[in-house]
Amino acid sequence: MSAGAGVEPASLRSRVRVRAPELVGRGWLNTGGRSLSLADLRGRVVVLDFWTFCCVNCLHVLDELRPVEAQFPDALTIIGVHSPKFEHEADADALVAAVERYAVHHPVLDDPELVTWKAYAARAWPTLVVLDPEGYVVASMSGEGHGPGLASLVRELVEEHRAKGTLQPGDDPYVPPPAPDTALRFPGKAVALPDGSFVVSDTADHEVVHLEEDLESERARWGGEGVLNEPQGVLLATPEVADRLGIDLLVADSVNHQLKGIRFSDGSVHVVAGTGSQLRERTGGGPALEQALSTPWDLAWLGGRLIVAMAGTHQLWAWTPGATLEDGHVEVVAGTSNEGLVDGPAREAWFAQPSGLAASASGDRVWVADSETSAVRSVTTDADGGLVVETHVGTGLFDFGHRDGDAAEALLQHPLGVTELPDGSVAVSDTYNGAVRRFDPVTGQVSTLAQGLSEPSDAVVEHDPDTGEVRLVVVESAAHRLTRVALPEAAQRVDGPAHRTQRPPTPLPAGEVALEVTFVPPTGQKLDLRWGDPTRLDVSATPDALLVSGAGRAEGLTRTLVLRDGIGSGTLHISVQAAACDGDPETGEVPEHAACHLFQQDWGIPVTLDPSADATLTLDLRGVQAGDQPT
């Protein structure tokens, strides 16, 4: 295959070595202004990380890559290929900010037109592609959990090419940008205190800050690296919880995968939930300090329980405080962990990276900013005491824009925050539109309250002490500040553009289609078959009618799908997980301190029905090239 051509995942299973396509985009970050080519990287192992900065799973992979980078400083180069999902992510300045925000310490190719994404036939965020020192593709991996296996593969490639004489490490192309200097750095969420002051999560500084009423003077700072790691949601403890547990503020400590409590009197920080490890199973519950969590992002009280937007598993969880800090309880209350927009009974609903929560004044509803579906949703308690999920604005994973009017037709773009206003309407921090929007549940109308903001991620209601008028204190995350915004007497109606995430559709014929997910365990690992098949496939479609049969969750990595003729196009939603363990569990040949590793990915595959198309859909969870014949 010639350079620049697409690399189909199925080709990784052949014995034909594939020359890596060139890296093409708008420009480069973290290189000191230098453009890189594959020739510049020859002699080193290269990992291409296809990511987009809205995607929490991509952020998880950044964390997985850091220790791999550290293991091979002289032989491995990681290149981030930023291929955006949302329009805002294609903005060059927004990407510069995101690279700093998420501490990306390797070169990044800006790929706004998805040129390199298409050349490598990437199908999902995140995707990793491994190139050997001679410039050939040797592996393609989708989803999370690849860190240890990736390190093993890099080690094998280093040893192989050192022996061949083709490992010729050059200088690391990474050049750090100038260090920033602002009081706050990418603040995330805020809460108002009764005395008129504010607490804000200073996310990129890994601290929580107590600000005076002027929004600048600091009263206190808590946390810091090693204590907090990219904190997001902050919420005052209820008087009962504060009295019983001695904590005043609860914090969603996102990258530490924990809930923390802060005591104002002495500044001490306490773990109230989470082990500090990321949850891989996407389910769980039990004693709060024994249960792993996954990227908690925001918090709200509902009926004595703390609702947690668990962005990393596309769910809502709840923390029920106990008699002491040590005996709280956590459980899943909404979401299956499938990524998408499905309403109904909470345990059957689908979310997509819920990132903002706000309790209603009535106390029976929590508003939800479901960021990846660009949606405003809510969770309420029904007559039988169960939770029900309802969508008010938003249509799904791929539609977004800035359009006001009837809620059924309105469009948002990756909102991160929701705030209930005194009249019962909801102010939406419409992050990627740089706006604050308003949803009125009585009239079913969406309007615009303010524009021209820099990635607003949260807002707090405030009453002007002189006039008593309601205004908002908005967290302008990318401007590194809190900003007061007056509410207009009449909200503006914006009839802006509608967008749809652009990805090349996969042609498939109507009728039977063979779905196969490629998974090759890393060297030294095997599938653990002692208690049954450790692999799972979950398949559904939008619209539902696209799938005649083959939907549902079951063991295995292959499935026969039957697609309905006459539908034209749609989206296949495919979730997969596979567990592999160190050694060989079946024979008992297991090393000391052996571990099992969970690999998982969610794909949304746009498809068009084409009678001439190949009736096979192959996806790489972990596809490894075994061939040795160059083309």
MARKE-97098 format. One record per residue (C-alpha): residue number from 1; residue in one letter; x, y, z. Coordinates in steps of 0.25 Angstrom, whole numbers. Example, Ala and Ser with C-alpha at 12.3 -4.5 7.8 and 13.67 -1.06 7.14 Angstrom:
# residues 2
  seq  type     c1     c2     c3
    1     a     49    -18     31
    2     s     55     -4     29
END
This chain:
# residues 631
  seq  type     c1     c2     c3
    1     m      0      0      0
    2     s      6     13     -4
    3     a      8     25      6
    4     g     -4     33      9
    5     a    -14     22      6
    6     g    -23     17     17
    7     v    -20      6     26
    8     e    -32     -3     28
    9     p    -32    -10     42
   10     a    -33    -24     35
   11     s    -20    -22     28
   12     l    -13    -23     42
   13     r    -17    -38     42
   14     s    -10    -40     28
   15     r      4    -44     26
   16     v      7    -31     18
   17     r     15    -20     25
   18     v      8     -7     22
   19     r     16      6     21
   20     a     11     17     30
   21     p      4     28     23
   22     e     10     42     24
   23     l      6     51     36
   24     v     -2     63     29
   25     g     -9     74     36
   26     r    -10     89     38
   27     g      2     90     47
   28     w      9     85     60
   29     l      9     88     74
   30     n     20     85     85
   31     t     31     85     74
   32     g     36     99     75
   33     g     30    103     62
   34     r     36     91     54
   35     s     28     82     45
   36     l     31     67     46
   37     s     30     56     36
   38     l     31     41     37
   39     a     46     42     32
   40     d     49     51     44
   41     l     44     40     53
   42     r     51     28     46
   43     g     59     20     56
   44     r     50     22     67
   45     v     37     14     71
   46     v     25     24     69
   47     v     12     23     75
   48     l      1     31     69
   49     d    -10     35     78
   50     f    -23     39     71
   51     w    -31     48     81
   52     t    -40     59     82
   53     f    -40     68     94
   54     c    -55     67     98
   55     c    -54     52    100
   56     v    -52     47    114
   57     n    -47     33    109
   58     c    -36     41    101
   59     l    -32     47    114
   60     h    -31     34    121
   61     v    -22     29    110
   62     l    -13     41    112
   63     d    -11     37    126
   64     e     -8     23    122
   65     l      2     28    112
   66     r     10     36    122
   67     p     17     24    129
   68     v     20     17    115
   69     e     27     30    110
   70     a     35     30    123
   71     q     40     16    121
   72     f     46     18    107
   73     p     51     33    107
   74     d     62     30     97
   75     a     54     20     87
   76     l     39     24     87
   77     t     32     37     82
   78     i     18     39     84
   79     i     11     48     74
   80     g     -3     53     78
   81     v    -12     54     65
   82     h    -23     63     69
   83     s    -35     60     60
   84     p    -47     68     65
   85     k    -61     63     67
   86     f    -67     77     70
   87     e    -66     90     62
   88     h    -60     97     74
   89     e    -49     87     75
   90     a    -44     90     61
   91     d    -41    104     65
   92     a    -25    105     66
   93     d    -25    114     79
   94     a    -35    104     86
   95     l    -25     93     83
   96     v    -13    101     88
   97     a    -21    103    101
   98     a    -25     88    102
   99     v    -11     83    100
  100     e     -7     92    112
  101     r    -20     89    120
  102     y    -17     73    119
  103     a     -2     74    121
  104     v      1     68    107
  105     h     16     67    107
  106     h     19     61     94
  107     p     17     67     79
  108     v      3     69     74
  109     l     -1     69     60
  110     d    -13     78     57
  111     d    -22     70     48
  112     p    -35     79     47
  113     e    -39     73     33
  114     l    -37     59     38
  115     v    -27     56     27
  116     t    -18     47     35
  117     w    -30     41     43
  118     k    -35     36     29
  119     a    -21     32     24
  120     y    -20     23     36
  121     a    -35     18     35
  122     a    -37     22     50
  123     r    -52     19     54
  124     a    -52     24     68
  125     w    -46     33     79
  126     p    -37     29     84
  127     t    -29     20     75
  128     l    -14     17     76
  129     v     -6     13     64
  130     v      9      7     66
  131     l     20      9     56
  132     d     33      2     56
  133     p     46      9     54
  134     e     46      6     39
  135     g     33     13     38
  136     y     23      1     37
  137     v     10      0     44
  138     v     11    -11     54
  139     a     -2    -10     63
  140     s    -15     -2     64
  141     m    -23     -1     77
  142     s    -36      5     81
  143     g    -41      9     94
  144     e    -35      9    108
  145     g    -26     -1    116
  146     h    -15     -2    106
  147     g     -3      4    115
  148     p      3     -9    120
  149     g      2    -16    107
  150     l      7     -4     99
  151     a     19     -4    108
  152     s     21    -19    105
  153     l     20    -17     90
  154     v     30     -5     90
  155     r     40    -13     98
  156     e     39    -24     88
  157     l     41    -14     76
  158     v     53     -8     83
  159     e     60    -21     85
  160     e     56    -26     71
  161     h     61    -13     64
  162     r     73    -11     73
  163     a     78    -25     68
  164     k     75    -22     54
  165     g     82     -8     55
  166     t     70     -1     51
  167     l     68      6     64
  168     q     75     19     63
  169     p     69     28     73
  170     g     70     43     70
  171     d     67     55     78
  172     d     53     56     85
  173     p     45     65     76
  174     y     37     70     88
  175     v     39     85     91
  176     p     31     90    103
  177     p     23    103    101
  178     p     26    115    111
  179     a     20    114    125
  180     p      7    122    127
  181     d      6    131    138
  182     t     -9    134    143
  183     a    -15    133    157
  184     l    -25    122    152
  185     r    -22    112    142
  186     f    -34    106    134
  187     p    -44    107    146
  188     g    -55     96    145
  189     k    -67     98    155
  190     a    -71    108    166
  191     v    -80    109    177
  192     a    -85    121    185
  193     l    -84    122    200
  194     p    -94    129    209
  195     d    -84    141    212
  196     g    -83    145    197
  197     s    -70    138    195
  198     f    -68    127    185
  199     v    -60    114    184
  200     v    -55    110    170
  201     s    -47     97    166
  202     d    -34    102    160
  203     t    -33     90    151
  204     a    -20     91    144
  205     d    -13     96    157
  206     h    -19     84    164
  207     e    -25     92    175
  208     v    -38     98    181
  209     v    -38    113    183
  210     h    -46    121    193
  211     l    -49    135    186
  212     e    -54    148    192
  213     e    -66    154    186
  214     d    -58    162    176
  215     l    -54    149    169
  216     e    -39    151    170
  217     s    -35    153    184
  218     e    -31    139    190
  219     r    -35    135    204
  220     a    -30    121    204
  221     r    -24    110    195
  222     w    -26     95    198
  223     g    -20     83    191
  224     g     -8     83    181
  225     e     -1     73    173
  226     g     -1     60    181
  227     v    -14     63    188
  228     l    -23     67    177
  229     n    -22     64    162
  230     e    -30     73    153
  231     p    -42     75    162
  232     q    -55     79    156
  233     g    -68     79    163
  234     v    -69     86    177
  235     l    -81     86    186
  236     l    -85     90    200
  237     a    -88     79    209
  238     t   -102     79    215
  239     p   -102     84    230
  240     e   -105     70    235
  241     v    -93     64    227
  242     a    -84     76    231
  243     d    -88     74    246
  244     r    -87     59    246
  245     l    -74     57    237
  246     g    -67     70    240
  247     i    -65     74    225
  248     d    -70     86    219
  249     l    -68     84    204
  250     l    -68     72    195
  251     v    -59     71    182
  252     a    -60     63    170
  253     d    -45     59    169
  254     s    -46     55    154
  255     v    -32     49    151
  256     n    -30     43    165
  257     h    -44     36    162
  258     q    -48     40    176
  259     l    -58     49    184
  260     k    -51     57    194
  261     g    -56     66    206
  262     i    -49     79    211
  263     r    -50     84    225
  264     f    -50     99    225
  265     s    -45    101    239
  266     d    -31     94    237
  267     g    -31     92    222
  268     s    -30     77    223
  269     v    -34     69    211
  270     h    -41     55    213
  271     v    -44     44    204
  272     v    -59     40    205
  273     a    -60     31    193
  274     g    -51     24    183
  275     t    -38     16    184
  276     g    -30     25    175
  277     s    -30     15    163
  278     q    -39     16    151
  279     l    -51      7    150
  280     r    -50     -2    138
  281     e    -62    -11    140
  282     r    -72      1    138
  283     t    -81     -5    149
  284     g    -80     -6    164
  285     g    -84     -2    178
  286     g    -82     -4    192
  287     p    -73      2    203
  288     a    -69     16    197
  289     l    -54     15    201
  290     e    -53      1    195
  291     q    -60      4    181
  292     a    -52      9    169
  293     l    -58     21    162
  294     s    -56     27    148
  295     t    -54     42    146
  296     p    -64     48    155
  297     w    -68     62    149
  298     d    -79     69    156
  299     l    -88     67    169
  300     a   -102     70    173
  301     w   -111     67    185
  302     l   -123     59    183
  303     g   -131     53    195
  304     g   -120     52    204
  305     r   -111     45    194
  306     l    -99     52    187
  307     i   -101     50    172
  308     v    -88     48    164
  309     a    -87     51    149
  310     m    -77     39    146
  311     a    -72     44    133
  312     g    -62     33    131
  313     t    -73     22    130
  314     h    -85     30    125
  315     q    -93     28    137
  316     l    -99     35    150
  317     w    -94     29    163
  318     a    -99     33    177
  319     w    -91     34    190
  320     t    -99     32    203
  321     p    -91     38    215
  322     g    -90     29    227
  323     a    -88     31    242
  324     t    -73     34    239
  325     l    -64     37    227
  326     e    -60     23    227
  327     d    -74     16    225
  328     g    -81     23    213
  329     h    -87     15    202
  330     v    -87     17    187
  331     e    -95     11    176
  332     v    -99     13    161
  333     v   -113     20    160
  334     a   -114     23    145
  335     g   -107     19    132
  336     t   -103      5    127
  337     s    -89     10    123
  338     n    -93     10    108
  339     e    -90     23    102
  340     g   -102     30     95
  341     l   -116     37     98
  342     v   -126     27    103
  343     d   -137     32    113
  344     g   -146     24    122
  345     p   -144     16    135
  346     a   -130     22    140
  347     r   -123      8    141
  348     e   -127      6    126
  349     a   -123     20    121
  350     w   -111     24    113
  351     f   -102     36    116
  352     a    -90     41    109
  353     q    -80     48    118
  354     p    -89     55    128
  355     s    -81     67    132
  356     g    -91     77    140
  357     l   -101     75    150
  358     a   -111     84    158
  359     a   -121     81    168
  360     s   -135     87    166
  361     a   -141     96    177
  362     s   -152     86    179
  363     g   -142     76    183
  364     d   -148     65    174
  365     r   -140     67    161
  366     v   -125     68    157
  367     w   -122     75    144
  368     v   -111     68    135
  369     a   -102     74    125
  370     d    -99     62    116
  371     s    -87     68    108
  372     e    -84     58     97
  373     t    -99     58     93
  374     s    -99     73     94
  375     a   -112     71    103
  376     v   -119     76    115
  377     r   -125     64    122
  378     s   -131     62    136
  379     v   -133     51    146
  380     t   -146     51    155
  381     t   -153     42    165
  382     d   -165     35    160
  383     a   -178     32    169
  384     d   -171     18    172
  385     g   -158     25    177
  386     g   -150     20    165
  387     l   -142     30    156
  388     v   -146     34    142
  389     v   -137     40    132
  390     e   -143     50    122
  391     t   -136     58    111
  392     h   -141     73    109
  393     v   -131     78     99
  394     g   -122     70     89
  395     t   -123     59     79
  396     g   -111     50     80
  397     l    -96     48     79
  398     f    -94     54     66
  399     d   -103     67     65
  400     f    -99     80     70
  401     g    -99     95     67
  402     h   -104    108     73
  403     r   -119    109     70
  404     d   -130    114     79
  405     g   -145    112     79
  406     d   -153    100     82
  407     a   -145     91     90
  408     a   -148     79     81
  409     e   -141     87     70
  410     a   -130     94     78
  411     l   -116     91     78
  412     l   -104     92     88
  413     q    -89     89     86
  414     h    -83     81     97
  415     p    -89     88    110
  416     l    -82     85    123
  417     g    -90     92    133
  418     v   -105     95    137
  419     t   -110    104    147
  420     e   -125    106    152
  421     l   -129    120    152
  422     p   -139    126    162
  423     d   -151    125    152
  424     g   -149    110    150
  425     s   -142    111    137
  426     v   -128    106    134
  427     a   -116    114    130
  428     v   -107    105    122
  429     s    -92    107    121
  430     d    -91    104    106
  431     t    -76    102    106
  432     y    -72    100     92
  433     n    -82    111     87
  434     g    -75    121     97
  435     a    -89    124    102
  436     v    -99    123    113
  437     r   -113    118    108
  438     r   -126    117    115
  439     f   -136    106    115
  440     d   -150    109    120
  441     p   -157     96    124
  442     v   -170    103    124
  443     t   -170    108    110
  444     g   -161     98    104
  445     q   -152    109     98
  446     v   -137    111     98
  447     s   -131    125     97
  448     t   -117    131     98
  449     l   -114    139    110
  450     a    -99    143    107
  451     q    -89    141     96
  452     g    -74    143     94
  453     l    -70    135    107
  454     s    -57    127    107
  455     e    -61    112    109
  456     p    -71    115    120
  457     s    -72    102    129
  458     d    -81    106    140
  459     a    -89    117    146
  460     v    -94    121    160
  461     v   -106    130    163
  462     e   -103    143    170
  463     h   -113    154    175
  464     d   -107    168    173
  465     p   -106    174    187
  466     d   -110    188    182
  467     t   -121    185    173
  468     g   -125    171    177
  469     e   -125    167    162
  470     v   -121    153    158
  471     r   -108    151    151
  472     l    -98    140    148
  473     v    -84    137    152
  474     v    -79    129    141
  475     v    -66    121    141
  476     e    -59    125    128
  477     s    -50    113    128
  478     a    -41    116    116
  479     a    -40    131    121
  480     h    -35    126    134
  481     r    -45    134    142
  482     l    -59    136    148
  483     t    -68    147    141
  484     r    -80    154    145
  485     v    -91    153    135
  486     a   -104    161    136
  487     l   -117    154    131
  488     p   -123    162    120
  489     e   -138    166    121
  490     a   -141    159    108
  491     a   -132    147    104
  492     q   -127    147     90
  493     r   -131    137     80
  494     v   -120    131     71
  495     d   -123    124     59
  496     g   -108    119     56
  497     p   -103    107     48
  498     a   -106     92     51
  499     h    -94     83     50
  500     r    -92     68     50
  501     t    -79     61     53
  502     q    -73     57     40
  503     r    -67     44     39
  504     p    -66     35     27
  505     p    -78     25     27
  506     t    -75     10     25
  507     p    -82      4     14
  508     l    -89     -9     17
  509     p   -100    -18     10
  510     a   -114    -20     15
  511     g   -115    -34     20
  512     e   -105    -42     28
  513     v    -92    -35     32
  514     a    -81    -42     39
  515     l    -76    -34     51
  516     e    -62    -37     56
  517     v    -54    -30     67
  518     t    -39    -33     66
  519     f    -32    -35     80
  520     v    -18    -40     81
  521     p    -14    -41     96
  522     p      0    -34     99
  523     t     12    -43    100
  524     g     12    -50    113
  525     q     -4    -49    115
  526     k    -15    -59    111
  527     l    -30    -58    112
  528     d    -34    -64    125
  529     l    -44    -75    121
  530     r    -46    -82    135
  531     w    -59    -76    138
  532     g    -65    -75    124
  533     d    -62    -65    112
  534     p    -56    -52    117
  535     t    -60    -44    105
  536     r    -73    -37    103
  537     l    -80    -30     91
  538     d    -92    -20     92
  539     v    -98    -16     79
  540     s   -110     -6     76
  541     a   -113      3     65
  542     t   -119     17     62
  543     p   -130     16     57
  544     d   -134      3     64
  545     a   -140     -2     51
  546     l   -126     -3     44
  547     l   -124    -16     52
  548     v   -133    -27     48
  549     s   -125    -36     58
  550     g   -111    -37     65
  551     a   -114    -26     75
  552     g   -112    -28     90
  553     r   -101    -32    100
  554     a    -94    -46     99
  555     e    -80    -53    101
  556     g    -70    -53     89
  557     l    -64    -44     79
  558     t    -72    -48     67
  559     r    -86    -46     63
  560     t    -95    -48     51
  561     l   -103    -35     49
  562     v   -115    -34     39
  563     l   -117    -20     34
  564     r   -131    -16     29
  565     d   -132    -12     14
  566     g   -138      1     11
  567     i   -133      9     23
  568     g   -122     16     15
  569     s   -112     20     26
  570     g   -111     20     41
  571     t   -101     17     53
  572     l    -96      4     59
  573     h    -93      5     74
  574     i    -83     -6     77
  575     s    -77     -7     91
  576     v    -66    -18     94
  577     q    -58    -22    106
  578     a    -48    -33    107
  579     a    -40    -37    120
  580     a    -26    -43    119
  581     c    -17    -47    130
  582     d     -2    -48    132
  583     g      3    -62    130
  584     d     -6    -74    126
  585     p    -17    -76    137
  586     e    -22    -89    131
  587     t     -8    -96    133
  588     g     -5    -89    146
  589     e      8    -82    139
  590     v      5    -69    146
  591     p     16    -60    150
  592     e     17    -54    164
  593     h      9    -41    166
  594     a      1    -45    153
  595     a    -10    -35    149
  596     c    -22    -36    139
  597     h    -24    -25    129
  598     l    -38    -20    124
  599     f    -38    -14    110
  600     q    -51     -7    105
  601     q    -56      2     94
  602     d    -69      8     90
  603     w    -71     10     75
  604     g    -81     18     68
  605     i    -80     14     53
  606     p    -87     22     43
  607     v    -92     13     32
  608     t    -98     14     18
  609     l   -105      2     12
  610     d    -99     -2     -1
  611     p   -102    -15     -8
  612     s    -88    -16    -14
  613     a    -81    -14     -1
  614     d    -73    -25      7
  615     a    -82    -32     17
  616     t    -71    -32     27
  617     l    -68    -21     38
  618     t    -55    -23     45
  619     l    -51    -14     57
  620     d    -38    -14     64
  621     l    -39    -14     79
  622     r    -24    -19     79
  623     g    -19    -23     65
  624     v     -5    -26     64
  625     q      3    -28     51
  626     a     10    -41     50
  627     g     15    -41     36
  628     d     29    -38     31
  629     q     27    -35     16
  630     p     28    -21     12
  631     t     20    -15      1
END
